[in-house]
Amino acid sequence: MKGSIRSVVDWMLREGVEKAKWEGDAEFAEQLWREGLMVVGKTVKLQRERHVVWLGGTPVRKPGKKTRKKLRQGWTVTVQPNCDESLAKCVAAHGEGWLTPHTVSLLKALNAVSIELRTPSSTLISADVGIVTGTIYTSLTGFTSPSHPNSGTALLHTINLLLCNRGFAMWDLGTPAGYKTRFCVLSNATEYVPARRRLRDKTPKRPLETRICIPVDD
């Protein structure tokens, strides 16, 4: 991958190129993420469509009554800088796939965070691993415990509220998938890349700090 990253991305957009090879360290990988390229092993991808939530301060949908009841009963949502447990559960749930040891190491070096839903006994039942770039939160992978099949939906609703509350502008959920259609819209690369460039250097009103977050409003 030669030339400035921005010029390479512009070329990929113009020519419809979706993949390119790269070599470098975590600092270079961070620059690739900032430009909207998905780093998978030694390949970067410029996906033609991504699922995006444009956050305007009003949540798409609040958690339902059952979710709010669970949160009041002791379920907690936390933002953790250490995502080892969540990544291990993601690999166990989905297989290694794109989460190769090299990619996992990169995610840790890039300060990926884990937004986690736990039971009163501190059992991790659902998590979303992502990266913060300015006022953009990019979801990269996640899992839901088979014993708590609705916990994933509860976590997604709560992340939406959390990001709105913190003043984020974009929630990038990545590649199209059926369950995401309830939360977001499809954004093509010609819309998505300029939006990232506008938002990546902005500062949220409040950071995703490591603390217990229980945003349940009646």
LUMNU-451915 format. One record per residue (C-alpha): residue in three letters; x negated, y, z. Coordinates in nm, 3 decimals, always signed. Example, Ala and Ser with C-alpha at 12.3 -4.5 7.8 and 13.67 -1.06 7.14 Angstrom:
ALA,-1.230,-0.450,+0.780
SER,-1.367,-0.106,+0.714
# end
This chain:
MET,+0.000,+0.000,+0.000
LYS,-0.186,+0.308,-0.125
GLY,-0.115,+0.681,-0.122
SER,+0.069,+0.881,+0.143
ILE,+0.353,+0.686,+0.301
ARG,+0.605,+0.954,+0.208
SER,+0.500,+0.948,-0.157
VAL,+0.516,+0.568,-0.161
VAL,+0.868,+0.574,-0.016
ASP,+0.972,+0.835,-0.271
TRP,+0.832,+0.612,-0.546
MET,+1.019,+0.309,-0.406
LEU,+1.342,+0.510,-0.401
ARG,+1.290,+0.638,-0.753
GLU,+1.195,+0.301,-0.905
GLY,+1.430,+0.083,-0.700
VAL,+1.142,-0.108,-0.538
GLU,+1.247,-0.286,-0.218
LYS,+0.924,-0.452,-0.097
ALA,+0.554,-0.366,-0.071
LYS,+0.251,-0.511,+0.106
TRP,+0.074,-0.328,+0.385
GLU,-0.232,-0.362,+0.603
GLY,-0.317,-0.162,+0.913
ASP,-0.284,-0.124,+1.287
ALA,+0.008,-0.039,+1.513
GLU,-0.041,+0.334,+1.457
PHE,-0.001,+0.286,+1.083
ALA,+0.300,+0.060,+1.143
GLU,+0.461,+0.338,+1.347
GLN,+0.424,+0.574,+1.050
LEU,+0.594,+0.315,+0.829
TRP,+0.887,+0.290,+1.074
ARG,+0.915,+0.670,+1.084
GLU,+0.963,+0.675,+0.708
GLY,+1.243,+0.418,+0.730
LEU,+1.048,+0.113,+0.614
MET,+1.123,-0.220,+0.781
VAL,+0.798,-0.392,+0.882
VAL,+0.820,-0.770,+0.846
GLY,+0.483,-0.937,+0.888
LYS,+0.259,-0.795,+0.617
THR,+0.553,-0.677,+0.409
VAL,+0.751,-0.354,+0.430
LYS,+1.105,-0.332,+0.303
LEU,+1.311,-0.037,+0.191
GLN,+1.659,-0.181,+0.219
ARG,+1.904,-0.045,-0.034
GLU,+2.188,-0.036,+0.220
ARG,+2.192,-0.011,+0.597
HIS,+2.467,+0.001,+0.856
VAL,+2.457,+0.335,+1.036
VAL,+2.659,+0.509,+1.306
TRP,+2.644,+0.886,+1.269
LEU,+2.674,+1.002,+1.630
GLY,+2.855,+1.330,+1.674
GLY,+2.911,+1.327,+2.048
THR,+3.235,+1.129,+2.028
PRO,+3.205,+0.750,+2.057
VAL,+3.348,+0.539,+1.777
ARG,+3.533,+0.332,+2.031
LYS,+3.522,+0.310,+2.409
PRO,+3.476,-0.023,+2.588
GLY,+3.806,-0.199,+2.644
LYS,+3.968,-0.247,+2.983
LYS,+3.815,-0.595,+3.028
THR,+3.465,-0.461,+2.961
ARG,+3.509,-0.170,+3.202
LYS,+3.640,-0.411,+3.465
LYS,+3.333,-0.633,+3.423
LEU,+3.102,-0.333,+3.458
ARG,+3.280,-0.229,+3.778
GLN,+3.248,-0.583,+3.909
GLY,+2.871,-0.564,+3.887
TRP,+2.771,-0.616,+3.525
THR,+2.493,-0.366,+3.457
VAL,+2.342,-0.213,+3.146
THR,+1.977,-0.112,+3.172
VAL,+1.713,+0.023,+2.935
GLN,+1.390,-0.167,+2.981
PRO,+1.047,-0.082,+2.832
ASN,+0.943,-0.445,+2.871
CYS,+1.130,-0.649,+2.610
ASP,+0.948,-0.982,+2.652
GLU,+1.246,-1.169,+2.796
SER,+1.488,-1.030,+2.537
LEU,+1.257,-1.108,+2.244
ALA,+1.204,-1.462,+2.372
LYS,+1.582,-1.513,+2.393
CYS,+1.627,-1.366,+2.044
VAL,+1.375,-1.613,+1.900
ALA,+1.543,-1.898,+2.091
ALA,+1.886,-1.793,+1.959
HIS,+1.798,-1.720,+1.596
GLY,+1.469,-1.898,+1.530
GLU,+1.142,-1.723,+1.456
GLY,+1.252,-1.589,+1.116
TRP,+1.107,-1.240,+1.076
LEU,+1.015,-1.229,+1.447
THR,+0.673,-1.384,+1.389
PRO,+0.410,-1.352,+1.665
HIS,+0.249,-1.073,+1.459
THR,+0.576,-0.880,+1.434
VAL,+0.655,-0.931,+1.804
SER,+0.310,-0.792,+1.893
LEU,+0.376,-0.490,+1.670
LEU,+0.713,-0.424,+1.833
LYS,+0.549,-0.421,+2.176
ALA,+0.276,-0.188,+2.051
LEU,+0.544,+0.040,+1.906
ASN,+0.709,+0.067,+2.251
ALA,+1.027,-0.113,+2.153
VAL,+1.288,-0.105,+2.428
SER,+1.546,-0.358,+2.537
ILE,+1.899,-0.246,+2.622
GLU,+2.026,-0.526,+2.841
LEU,+2.354,-0.646,+2.987
ARG,+2.320,-0.850,+3.306
THR,+2.558,-1.024,+3.543
PRO,+2.569,-0.945,+3.918
SER,+2.314,-1.227,+3.965
SER,+2.078,-1.046,+3.722
THR,+2.120,-1.309,+3.450
LEU,+2.049,-1.159,+3.108
ILE,+2.353,-1.236,+2.890
SER,+2.311,-0.993,+2.599
ALA,+2.041,-0.760,+2.474
ASP,+1.957,-0.527,+2.188
VAL,+1.590,-0.463,+2.107
GLY,+1.519,-0.141,+1.923
ILE,+1.292,+0.155,+1.861
VAL,+1.351,+0.522,+1.940
THR,+1.237,+0.771,+1.676
GLY,+1.338,+1.127,+1.759
THR,+1.718,+1.125,+1.779
ILE,+1.743,+0.790,+1.599
TYR,+1.785,+0.456,+1.773
THR,+1.717,+0.162,+1.543
SER,+1.852,-0.177,+1.650
LEU,+1.614,-0.449,+1.533
THR,+1.739,-0.771,+1.688
GLY,+1.957,-0.897,+1.968
PHE,+2.129,-1.195,+2.119
THR,+2.442,-1.291,+2.309
SER,+2.466,-1.580,+2.554
PRO,+2.699,-1.857,+2.430
SER,+2.843,-1.875,+2.780
HIS,+2.951,-1.509,+2.756
PRO,+3.062,-1.475,+2.391
ASN,+3.224,-1.132,+2.440
SER,+2.923,-0.977,+2.609
GLY,+2.770,-0.874,+2.275
THR,+3.072,-0.662,+2.187
ALA,+3.070,-0.512,+2.536
LEU,+2.703,-0.421,+2.496
LEU,+2.755,-0.262,+2.154
HIS,+3.038,-0.042,+2.285
THR,+2.823,+0.060,+2.580
ILE,+2.518,+0.140,+2.365
ASN,+2.741,+0.362,+2.154
LEU,+2.853,+0.555,+2.460
LEU,+2.499,+0.572,+2.595
LEU,+2.351,+0.713,+2.273
CYS,+2.629,+0.971,+2.245
ASN,+2.576,+1.072,+2.606
ARG,+2.201,+1.116,+2.548
GLY,+2.246,+1.330,+2.237
PHE,+2.125,+1.090,+1.971
ALA,+2.229,+1.164,+1.613
MET,+2.192,+0.828,+1.438
TRP,+2.228,+0.465,+1.543
ASP,+2.072,+0.248,+1.275
LEU,+2.200,-0.111,+1.294
GLY,+2.005,-0.227,+0.991
THR,+2.108,-0.484,+0.734
PRO,+2.477,-0.533,+0.653
ALA,+2.656,-0.796,+0.864
GLY,+3.024,-0.864,+0.919
TYR,+3.049,-0.778,+1.289
LYS,+2.887,-0.435,+1.231
THR,+3.170,-0.312,+1.013
ARG,+3.373,-0.238,+1.326
PHE,+3.114,+0.017,+1.438
CYS,+2.947,+0.175,+1.139
VAL,+2.941,+0.275,+0.777
LEU,+2.716,+0.165,+0.493
SER,+2.446,+0.416,+0.407
ASN,+2.240,+0.376,+0.091
ALA,+1.867,+0.447,+0.089
THR,+1.900,+0.781,-0.091
GLU,+2.112,+0.908,+0.201
TYR,+1.938,+0.717,+0.479
VAL,+1.576,+0.817,+0.411
PRO,+1.636,+1.197,+0.402
ALA,+1.842,+1.167,+0.721
ARG,+1.554,+0.992,+0.898
ARG,+1.317,+1.266,+0.787
ARG,+1.548,+1.530,+0.934
LEU,+1.601,+1.356,+1.266
ARG,+1.275,+1.177,+1.346
ASP,+1.107,+1.479,+1.509
LYS,+1.409,+1.606,+1.700
THR,+1.443,+1.550,+2.074
PRO,+1.752,+1.394,+2.240
LYS,+1.925,+1.591,+2.513
ARG,+1.824,+1.316,+2.753
PRO,+1.585,+1.024,+2.698
LEU,+1.674,+0.655,+2.719
GLU,+1.506,+0.633,+3.055
THR,+1.472,+0.313,+3.255
ARG,+1.774,+0.326,+3.482
ILE,+2.102,+0.153,+3.539
CYS,+2.363,+0.294,+3.305
ILE,+2.730,+0.218,+3.362
PRO,+2.921,+0.456,+3.130
VAL,+3.279,+0.358,+3.204
ASP,+3.540,+0.627,+3.164
ASP,+3.910,+0.582,+3.215
# end
